[in-house]
């Protein structure tokens, strides 16, 4: 679940860097990388949930670290249009994924027995995890959108349907 949240935020930050007017080559390049990493996190999270265990843990650990550095680099390359709230939320979730994966790899290295499969998550546990992720991810995605839409005068455009 954390991988999904981190993937959504990372992809949103990357998309914002790509479409923002005035983004330099470095910001757009980092944006493309962030979108790819975000989509990879979404796919990896689905694979883990489907398999009931961590799949490709070394690649996941490397992806978490690369994603973490990418969102921080975006904060500096496109600082005017990158939400610090989104970077903080993505960083938190990426650290959770990375730490979980690192602990798994360490336990796997210590164990003489073959890799254990994880116990299936209960419906209650799944709902609690989804609620926590939603509370972290939703504001971060909103902050990302606001940062991208921010005008030079510091305002965000408001869409009305009054017909005027």
Beta strands, then each sheet from edge to edge (+ up, - down):
end
